[in-house]
Amino acid sequence: MSIKQLPAAVLFDLDGTLVDSEHYWMLSERKLADEHGAQWNHQDGIDLVGMSLYESSVIIGRKLGSALAPEEIIDRLTAVVIEQLQVAMPWRPGARELLLHLREAGIKTALVTMSMRRMAVSVADAVGFDAFDVVVAGDDVVNGKPHPEAYLKAAELLGVDPAHCVAFEDSVPGLASAEAAGTKAIGVQHLVKLEEIEGRILWPTLEGVTLQDLTKLFE
């Protein structure tokens, strides 16, 4: 009988996967639009889900006709989101429970996000236990998702082969990034539709997921 292979590491996206924070980002975008006397609707926010913050800020600045530099827009948006997260941290169903399960089993974990490091660390600190071995944030990479750099960097820092990792994502760019890095990428659909294509793994939720479920991916 063959020995089942445990994942070498499990990699989590943040916004929309670990925490239901996308609506906080949309709130921050609308507030910035209001300050500029410009329109910003729900679809405008949806269109940015999963993009790097720099790319998103360029689009926002252009649409709002803002004189702010992309870095200034990033700082303004991030500050509002962190403020909201300090009021309420809306964990996605099953995500925190799965993290605890993995840590108790001794599995390496990483947080891989396009949000700024200061926000990523604040979320990691709020988990309530030592949740991540590594945090790779948007200001830690040159190329944002859908480029695979963030996931490749996380695997490198963990000292593992990306092909032996499981990655959870909820956005189109994020899932493409994890797939391009060669991980066992799992799309957990939330606000945006993830296309069903041959070989792609899509799960409806992380609720009730166990290490055994992840091990089956490597059979």
C-alpha positions as CSV (number, residue, x, y, z in Angstrom):
1,M,0.0,0.0,0.0
2,S,1.4,3.4,-1.0
3,I,2.1,6.0,1.7
4,K,-0.1,9.0,1.4
5,Q,1.7,12.3,0.8
6,L,0.9,15.1,3.1
7,P,1.1,18.6,1.6
8,A,4.5,20.2,2.3
9,A,2.7,23.5,2.9
10,V,-0.7,25.1,2.6
11,L,-0.8,28.7,1.2
12,F,-3.7,31.0,1.9
13,D,-4.8,34.1,0.0
14,L,-6.1,36.8,2.4
15,D,-8.9,39.0,1.0
16,G,-12.0,36.9,0.2
17,T,-10.3,33.6,1.1
18,L,-9.2,34.0,4.7
19,V,-11.2,37.1,5.6
20,D,-14.3,38.5,4.0
21,S,-12.7,41.9,3.5
22,E,-13.5,42.6,-0.1
23,H,-16.5,44.8,0.9
24,Y,-14.1,46.8,3.1
25,W,-11.9,47.5,0.1
26,M,-15.0,48.5,-1.9
27,L,-16.0,50.9,1.0
28,S,-12.5,52.4,0.9
29,E,-12.8,52.9,-2.9
30,R,-16.2,54.6,-2.6
31,K,-15.0,56.9,0.1
32,L,-12.0,57.9,-2.0
33,A,-14.4,58.5,-5.0
34,D,-16.7,60.6,-2.9
35,E,-13.7,62.8,-1.9
36,H,-13.0,63.3,-5.6
37,G,-16.7,64.0,-6.4
38,A,-16.6,60.9,-8.7
39,Q,-18.8,57.9,-9.2
40,W,-17.7,54.4,-8.1
41,N,-20.1,51.5,-8.2
42,H,-20.1,47.8,-7.1
43,Q,-19.0,46.5,-10.4
44,D,-16.0,48.9,-10.4
45,G,-14.9,47.2,-7.2
46,I,-15.6,43.7,-8.4
47,D,-13.4,44.3,-11.5
48,L,-10.4,45.0,-9.2
49,V,-10.8,41.8,-7.0
50,G,-7.5,39.9,-7.0
51,M,-5.4,42.5,-8.7
52,S,-2.2,43.8,-7.3
53,L,-2.8,47.0,-5.3
54,Y,-0.5,49.0,-7.5
55,E,-2.4,48.0,-10.6
56,S,-5.7,48.7,-8.9
57,S,-4.6,52.1,-7.7
58,V,-3.5,53.1,-11.2
59,I,-7.0,52.2,-12.5
60,I,-8.7,53.9,-9.6
61,G,-6.6,57.1,-10.0
62,R,-7.4,57.2,-13.7
63,K,-11.1,56.7,-13.2
64,L,-11.4,59.2,-10.4
65,G,-9.2,61.8,-12.2
66,S,-7.0,61.9,-9.1
67,A,-3.8,63.8,-8.7
68,L,-2.7,61.3,-6.0
69,A,0.2,59.0,-6.8
70,P,-0.6,55.3,-6.9
71,E,1.4,54.8,-3.6
72,E,-0.8,57.5,-2.0
73,I,-4.0,55.8,-3.1
74,I,-2.7,52.5,-1.8
75,D,-2.0,54.1,1.6
76,R,-5.4,55.7,1.8
77,L,-7.3,52.6,0.8
78,T,-5.2,50.4,3.2
79,A,-5.7,52.7,6.1
80,V,-9.5,52.5,5.7
81,V,-9.5,48.7,5.4
82,I,-7.3,48.2,8.5
83,E,-9.6,50.5,10.4
84,Q,-12.6,48.4,9.4
85,L,-10.8,45.1,10.3
86,Q,-10.1,46.5,13.7
87,V,-13.8,46.9,14.3
88,A,-14.8,43.5,12.9
89,M,-12.6,40.6,11.5
90,P,-15.0,38.7,9.3
91,W,-13.4,35.3,8.9
92,R,-14.5,33.2,5.8
93,P,-16.4,30.0,6.7
94,G,-14.0,27.3,7.8
95,A,-10.8,29.2,7.0
96,R,-9.6,29.8,10.6
97,E,-10.6,26.4,11.7
98,L,-8.7,24.8,8.8
99,L,-5.6,26.9,9.7
100,L,-5.7,25.7,13.3
101,H,-6.2,22.1,12.2
102,L,-3.1,22.3,9.9
103,R,-1.0,23.9,12.6
104,E,-1.9,21.3,15.1
105,A,-0.8,18.7,12.5
106,G,2.5,20.4,12.0
107,I,1.9,21.5,8.4
108,K,3.7,24.6,7.2
109,T,1.5,27.6,6.2
110,A,1.9,30.9,4.4
111,L,-0.2,34.0,3.8
112,V,0.1,35.1,0.2
113,T,-1.6,38.4,-0.5
114,M,-1.5,41.5,-2.7
115,S,-2.4,43.6,0.3
116,M,0.3,45.6,2.0
117,R,2.4,43.8,4.6
118,R,1.2,46.0,7.5
119,M,-2.3,44.8,6.8
120,A,-1.4,41.2,6.2
121,V,0.5,41.1,9.5
122,S,-2.4,42.7,11.4
123,V,-4.7,40.0,10.1
124,A,-2.2,37.2,10.9
125,D,-1.9,38.6,14.4
126,A,-5.7,38.6,14.8
127,V,-6.0,34.9,14.1
128,G,-5.3,34.1,17.8
129,F,-2.6,31.5,17.4
130,D,0.7,31.2,15.5
131,A,-1.0,30.8,12.1
132,F,1.7,31.4,9.5
133,D,5.4,30.5,9.0
134,V,5.7,33.0,6.3
135,V,3.8,36.1,5.0
136,V,4.3,37.3,1.5
137,A,2.5,40.6,0.8
138,G,2.1,42.9,-2.2
139,D,5.0,45.1,-1.2
140,D,7.3,42.0,-1.0
141,V,7.1,41.2,-4.7
142,V,7.8,43.0,-8.0
143,N,5.1,41.2,-9.9
144,G,1.5,41.0,-8.6
145,K,-1.0,38.3,-9.2
146,P,-1.7,36.7,-11.7
147,H,2.1,36.5,-12.0
148,P,3.3,33.4,-9.9
149,E,6.1,35.4,-8.1
150,A,4.2,35.6,-4.8
151,Y,3.5,31.9,-4.5
152,L,7.0,30.9,-5.8
153,K,8.5,33.2,-3.2
154,A,6.4,31.7,-0.4
155,A,7.4,28.2,-1.3
156,E,11.1,29.3,-1.5
157,L,10.9,30.9,2.0
158,L,9.3,27.8,3.3
159,G,11.9,25.6,1.7
160,V,9.4,23.5,-0.2
161,D,8.5,22.5,-3.8
162,P,5.5,24.5,-5.0
163,A,4.2,21.3,-6.6
164,H,3.9,19.8,-3.1
165,C,1.9,22.8,-1.8
166,V,-1.9,23.5,-1.7
167,A,-3.0,27.0,-2.4
168,F,-6.4,28.5,-1.7
169,E,-7.7,31.4,-3.7
170,D,-11.0,33.2,-4.4
171,S,-10.2,35.5,-7.3
172,V,-9.4,35.0,-11.0
173,P,-5.9,36.6,-10.9
174,G,-5.1,34.8,-7.6
175,L,-6.1,31.4,-8.8
176,A,-4.2,31.9,-12.0
177,S,-1.1,32.9,-10.0
178,A,-1.3,29.8,-7.8
179,E,-1.8,27.6,-10.8
180,A,1.1,29.2,-12.7
181,A,3.3,28.6,-9.7
182,G,2.6,24.8,-10.0
183,T,0.7,24.4,-6.7
184,K,-2.4,22.3,-6.2
185,A,-4.5,25.4,-6.5
186,I,-8.0,25.3,-5.2
187,G,-10.5,28.0,-6.1
188,V,-13.1,28.8,-3.4
189,Q,-15.6,30.9,-5.1
190,H,-16.9,34.0,-3.3
191,L,-17.7,37.3,-5.0
192,V,-16.4,36.6,-8.5
193,K,-17.2,33.6,-10.7
194,L,-14.3,31.2,-11.2
195,E,-14.4,29.5,-14.6
196,E,-14.6,25.8,-14.7
197,I,-11.8,24.5,-16.9
198,E,-10.3,21.1,-17.3
199,G,-7.9,20.2,-14.5
200,R,-9.0,23.1,-12.3
201,I,-10.1,22.4,-8.7
202,L,-13.0,24.4,-7.4
203,W,-14.5,23.9,-3.9
204,P,-17.7,25.6,-2.6
205,T,-16.3,26.3,0.9
206,L,-13.5,25.6,3.3
207,E,-16.0,24.7,6.0
208,G,-15.3,21.1,7.2
209,V,-12.1,20.7,5.2
210,T,-9.5,18.5,6.8
211,L,-5.9,17.5,6.2
212,Q,-7.2,14.2,4.8
213,D,-9.1,16.1,2.1
214,L,-5.9,17.9,1.1
215,T,-3.8,14.7,1.2
216,K,-6.2,13.1,-1.4
217,L,-5.1,15.8,-3.9
218,F,-1.7,14.1,-4.1
219,E,-3.0,10.6,-4.7
